[in-house]
Amino acid sequence: MLFNAKLSQDFAKDLYTEGIYAVGFFFPVVPKGQARIRTQVSAAHDMHHLEKALAAFIKVGKKYDILGKTKQEIIDKYGM
C-alpha cells in the first residue's frame, strides 16, 4: 500500500527498471487514497526470482524512504 497514485506509478516504474514487473493501481481501479502496487507470484518462480524481487523492493523502498513507515508517515510525505 502506497496510498498515493504518483508514488505507486513511480515505484512500479523503478521496479521495472530493476527487472520486476509490477503495476501501480490507483483511482478509479481502487478507492481514492488506496493506491498500491500489484505483483503476481506463481509456482514457476524459483527462490532466486523471489530473492531478486525482494532486493528490488528494498532498493526502491529505500529510494522513496518508505520502508518501515506507517500509513500516516507515507501520506504525510507523499499525500493521498
C-alpha positions in Angstrom: 0.0 0.0 0.0 1.4 3.3 -1.1 -1.7 5.5 -0.8 -0.5 8.0 -3.4 -1.2 7.5 -7.2 2.0 9.1 -8.4 4.1 7.2 -5.9 2.6 3.9 -7.0 3.3 4.7 -10.6 6.9 5.8 -9.9 7.5 2.8 -7.6 6.3 0.4 -10.3 8.4 2.1 -12.9 11.5 1.8 -10.8 10.8 -1.9 -10.0 10.6 -2.5 -13.8 14.0 -0.9 -14.1 15.2 -3.4 -11.6 13.7 -6.2 -13.7 10.5 -6.7 -11.7 7.1 -6.2 -13.4 4.6 -4.5 -11.1 1.6 -2.4 -11.8 0.6 0.7 -9.9 -3.1 0.7 -9.2 -5.0 3.9 -8.2 -8.4 5.5 -8.5 -10.7 4.6 -10.2 -9.4 1.0 -10.0 -9.2 1.2 -6.3 -10.7 3.8 -3.9 -9.0 7.3 -3.7 -6.2 7.2 -1.2 -5.7 3.4 -1.6 -3.1 3.4 -4.3 -0.9 0.3 -4.3 1.3 -1.9 -6.4 0.3 -5.3 -7.5 2.6 -8.2 -8.5 1.9 -11.8 -9.2 3.8 -14.7 -7.9 3.5 -18.2 -9.4 4.7 -21.7 -8.7 7.0 -21.3 -11.7 9.1 -18.7 -9.8 12.2 -20.1 -8.2 13.7 -18.9 -4.9 16.3 -16.7 -6.8 13.4 -14.9 -8.6 11.8 -14.2 -5.2 15.1 -13.0 -3.8 15.6 -10.7 -6.8 12.1 -9.3 -6.3 12.7 -8.7 -2.6 16.0 -7.0 -3.2 14.4 -4.7 -5.8 11.5 -3.8 -3.4 14.1 -3.0 -0.7 16.2 -0.9 -3.1 13.2 1.1 -4.4 11.6 1.3 -0.9 14.8 2.9 0.3 14.9 5.3 -2.6 11.4 6.6 -1.6 12.2 6.4 2.1 9.0 4.4 2.9 10.5 1.2 4.5 9.2 0.8 8.0 6.9 3.9 7.7 3.4 3.9 8.9 0.4 4.7 6.6 0.3 8.2 8.1 4.0 8.8 7.6 3.8 7.8 3.9 0.7 10.1 3.5 2.5 12.9 5.3 5.4 12.6 2.9 3.6 12.0 -0.4 0.0 12.9 0.1 -3.1 10.9 -0.9 
